[in-house]
């Protein structure tokens, strides 16, 4: 069943490697932060309902 929400926001985070795009995305979507990330190449998709 589809999740109910009032608004749906989609965002794209782009930037140079090693600047914190994955950290920012995970902090917003999952609510945690860690300094031990492997550098990602390509697209990281996460979801958070408001």
C-alpha positions as CSV (number, residue, x, y, z in Angstrom):
1,X,0.0,0.0,0.0
2,X,1.3,3.5,-0.8
3,X,2.4,5.7,2.1
4,X,0.1,8.7,2.8
5,X,1.6,12.1,2.9
6,X,0.6,15.7,2.4
7,X,3.6,16.8,0.4
8,X,6.3,15.0,-1.5
9,X,9.7,16.7,-2.1
10,X,12.4,15.2,-4.3
11,X,15.9,16.6,-4.2
12,X,19.1,16.0,-6.0
13,X,22.4,16.5,-4.2
14,X,25.4,17.1,-6.5
15,X,28.9,18.1,-5.9
16,X,32.6,17.1,-5.8
17,X,33.7,13.8,-4.3
18,X,34.3,13.7,-0.6
19,X,32.3,16.8,0.4
20,X,29.5,15.1,2.3
21,X,26.6,14.5,0.0
22,X,26.0,10.9,1.3
23,X,26.4,12.1,4.9
24,X,23.9,14.9,4.4
25,X,21.5,12.6,2.6
26,X,21.7,9.8,5.3
27,X,21.4,12.3,8.1
28,X,18.2,13.7,6.7
29,X,16.6,10.4,5.6
30,X,17.7,8.0,8.4
31,X,18.5,10.4,11.2
32,X,22.1,9.4,11.9
33,X,25.5,10.6,11.1
34,X,28.8,8.8,11.0
35,X,32.2,9.9,9.8
36,X,33.1,6.5,8.3
37,X,31.8,6.6,4.8
38,X,33.2,5.1,1.7
39,X,33.4,7.5,-1.2
40,X,30.4,6.8,-3.5
41,X,30.3,7.1,-7.2
42,X,27.0,7.6,-9.0
43,X,23.6,8.0,-7.4
44,X,22.6,7.5,-3.8
45,X,18.8,7.4,-3.3
46,X,17.2,7.7,0.1
47,X,13.6,8.3,1.2
48,X,12.1,10.3,4.0
49,X,8.5,11.1,4.6
50,X,7.5,14.4,6.2
